[in-house]
Amino acid sequence: MPDGADSATAVLEIDLSAVVANWQYLCRQHPGGQVGAVVKADAYGLGAAAVAQALAKAGCETFFVATLAEALALRRVLPRERIIALNGLAVGHEEAFVGHNIIPALASLPEVAAWRAMARRANRRLPAVLHIDTGLSRLGLPREEFAALAADLSWLEDLELVLAMTHLVSAERPDDPMNARQHADFAAACALLPPVPRSFANSSGIFLGPAFGSDLARPGAALYGINPTPNRPNPMRGVVRLLAQVLQIRNLPPGASVGYNATWRAERPSVIATLGIGYADGWPRALSGRSAAFFDGRPALLVGRISMDLLCCDITELPPLRPGAWAELIGPNIPVDRVAEAAGTIAYELLTRIGPRVRRREIQA
Ligand SMILES: *Cc1c(COP(=O)(O)O)cnc(C)c1O
């Protein structure tokens, strides 16, 4: 390949059959309604086009992205499925929403007004999702704006309301009283609207029990193998393997240092492997000394500072290796949630930061 893509020394392998199996599992956990797929941020870094096409083939009908640009990119590979932009209507870009049949999750009264005005210009009813804030205070109609809309439903004239939605604040914490409060507030809000399908749970919300079911769940993380039930066993199948290739192997005498600022020194004769991945690839620098690379199921501690394009690991205890060997940095031996925790973050951030230099490779097991 002339662009050298084959020579990438870091690969993110995505098991599309596992994504589909996870979606099917979530459908079984949400028997009272349908299950869509959140594929924002390039499907959490995995590649939205391939993920969405695999899910659409399996029967998924509704896809959620964040922005209009993401929606337009997805529309190119999904000509028919329903695409909803969670970040709302990008006011000034109404024509693009209409032209490509993208549904905005209207997040404020000004957005409702702008979409209505577009509907009148287009001379037809336009589909809309109404996003109601019940506590996140991020996007969605705040309490006062929703009250104004509920008191005067002519706000919704010219629109075809296809969903009312809200988003949970602490779904991954089943004991948080916020969950029940949002449930009650969302039900009360929907009761003031004309009958409209509802969308409530994200990944973790699906596991809060049947009361948190709705007409359409919106999981993202769980599709990609992130544990939606932290502190309990992960019910989802692992989806990704992050692999990096050995570029060089060094034999170091006791006292020799590894990496910038010599933060690690060999205490014994040591064998060090240098891998072709670094923080420019989204591999957190915070993982120096805190995670491992696995070779055939055996761990090699990451030693010394992780640098921009490289990291080093201690393979002294491992059977002999050669340059060209591949190590697993995320995968069956070392789940994404564990790596994220070691880096002081969550798996969502770890996956969405894996950079463009890491080659994506889809597999259909
Ligand atoms: C990102 C997002 C989701 C998906 O959340 P997960 O925790 O990844 O399942 C659902 N709804 C909204 C509004 C979101 O922003």
The ligand as an ORCA input file, in Angstrom:
! r2SCAN-3c Opt
* xyz 0 1
  C     -23.334      9.570     25.065
  C     -24.804      9.542     25.338
  C     -25.488      8.315     25.460
  C     -24.766      6.983     25.525
  O     -24.237      6.814     26.824
  P     -23.444      5.475     27.241
  O     -23.163      5.689     28.686
  O     -22.215      5.445     26.427
  O     -24.338      4.334     26.976
  C     -26.867      8.347     25.548
  N     -27.545      9.520     25.559
  C     -26.920     10.719     25.479
  C     -27.731     11.972     25.514
  C     -25.531     10.768     25.381
  O     -24.914     11.956     25.312
*
